[in-house]
Amino acid sequence: MDTRQALVTAFGLLLLAAILLSPVACTMRRHALIAEAIKGGADPIAARCAIDPDNLRDGICMAAALRNKP
């Protein structure tokens, strides 16, 4: 294996690792934001529904939105 092929392989593996780890990093950041909001006194369900965009179809968020509707 020559130097150029080793560099291309190393770059490819680094790129693959970045692609595989980015969803994990986003999820960890969302959980940290939710925990920070709860520590600040926010309602846990409201904080989760407001910060996590994957919860738009969640039954808990729908029920909480209907419960808080005037």
Secondary structure per residue as TSV (DSSP state, phi and psi in degrees):
chain	resnum	aa	ss	phi	psi
A	1	M	-	360.0	123.8
A	2	D	-	-85.5	174.5
A	3	T	H	-63.9	-41.1
A	4	R	H	-65.0	-43.1
A	5	Q	H	-65.3	-37.0
A	6	A	H	-65.8	-40.3
A	7	L	H	-65.7	-42.2
A	8	V	H	-64.3	-41.2
A	9	T	H	-64.8	-45.2
A	10	A	H	-62.8	-43.2
A	11	F	H	-63.4	-41.7
A	12	G	H	-62.9	-41.5
A	13	L	H	-67.2	-38.8
A	14	L	H	-65.0	-41.0
A	15	L	H	-64.2	-42.4
A	16	L	H	-61.8	-43.1
A	17	A	H	-63.0	-41.2
A	18	A	H	-64.3	-41.3
A	19	I	H	-66.3	-39.2
A	20	L	H	-74.8	-29.6
A	21	L	H	-91.7	-15.1
A	22	S	H	-64.7	-39.8
A	23	P	H	-63.4	-34.8
A	24	V	H	-65.3	-42.8
A	25	A	H	-65.1	-39.3
A	26	C	H	-64.8	-42.4
A	27	T	H	-64.8	-42.2
A	28	M	H	-63.5	-38.4
A	29	R	H	-65.9	-42.8
A	30	R	H	-61.2	-43.2
A	31	H	H	-64.8	-37.8
A	32	A	H	-65.5	-40.1
A	33	L	H	-64.5	-40.6
A	34	I	H	-65.0	-44.1
A	35	A	H	-63.1	-39.2
A	36	E	H	-65.4	-40.2
A	37	A	H	-66.2	-38.8
A	38	I	H	-66.8	-40.7
A	39	K	H	-62.3	-30.5
A	40	G	T	-79.0	-2.7
A	41	G	T	106.2	6.2
A	42	A	-	-75.9	154.2
A	43	D	-	-66.3	129.2
A	44	P	H	-56.9	-43.5
A	45	I	H	-68.9	-41.7
A	46	A	H	-64.0	-40.3
A	47	A	H	-64.9	-43.7
A	48	R	H	-63.0	-44.3
A	49	C	H	-70.1	-32.1
A	50	A	H	-77.3	-34.6
A	51	I	H	-92.2	-38.9
A	52	D	-	-90.6	109.8
A	53	P	G	-69.0	-16.0
A	54	D	G	-74.3	-9.0
A	55	N	G	-90.7	4.7
A	56	L	G	-62.0	-30.4
A	57	R	G	-98.0	3.1
A	58	D	-	-73.6	136.0
A	59	G	H	-63.9	-34.5
A	60	I	H	-64.7	-42.7
A	61	C	H	-69.3	-36.8
A	62	M	H	-64.2	-44.3
A	63	A	H	-64.8	-40.1
A	64	A	H	-66.3	-38.6
A	65	A	H	-66.7	-39.8
A	66	L	H	-70.7	-34.0
A	67	R	H	-66.7	-37.4
A	68	N	T	-87.7	-0.7
A	69	K	-	-72.7	130.9
A	70	P	-	-69.2	360.0
